[in-house]
Amino acid sequence: MSIEPLLDRRRHRTERDIALAALGLFEERGVDGTTVDDIARVAGVSARTVFRYATTKERAALIADHEVETQVDRALDDLQADRPLVPQLVELWRDVLAAFDDGRSGPGSQALRLWRLAAREPRLMLAAIAQDEERLTRVQSQLVDRLDLDPLAVRVSLESTAAVVRVVLDRWACDPGTHGLVSTYDAACRALRDQLGPP
C-alpha cells in the first residue's frame, strides 16, 4: 500500500471529523457560543489543524464531503463544449443531490443538518454564500479555459443552476419528510423553464 492514499484517507477523515465537530457544536451552542478550540477538542486535533482546513470556525462546518467533491470534480471534467452547458449542469446537480439520498446518506445527513442550521445562524449562512461564490468563480475559470467558452455565458449558467440548488436545499431543509430532494429539484427546474417561456 502506497503512502499517498493512506495520507489522503487520513486527511479526509480529519476533514470529516472537523466538519462534524463544528456542526454538532453549532447545533448545541450556536456559532457565537463555540470557539475553534472547542471544535479542535471535539475533533481530536489541534486548533492549528482546524485552521489548516478552514480559515474560520464557520468554514469548519462547511468543509465539503470528499466523495461528493470528487463526484462534482469528475462531472465537471466530463462537461462538453459542443453541448449546451445548462442542461449538463442541471444533470450534474441532479446526480449530486441524488447522492444525498434525502438525508439518509452520510453526506446527505450532514447537508441537511447544515442547511437547517444555516437558516437560523446568519454568520454560517454568510460563510456558506461566500464559499459558494469562491467555488463558482473557480469553476468558471476552469470551464472557460478548458472548454473555450464565453465567460459571461459560463457565469450565467453556473449562477442560475446554483441558485436553483440553493432554493431546493432551503425548501428541503424546512421539511425533509414532505419535500424529497430530487423530486423538489426536478420541480424547481421545470418551474424555471416555465417562467423563462419561449425564447
Disulfide bonds with the S-S distance in Angstrom:
none
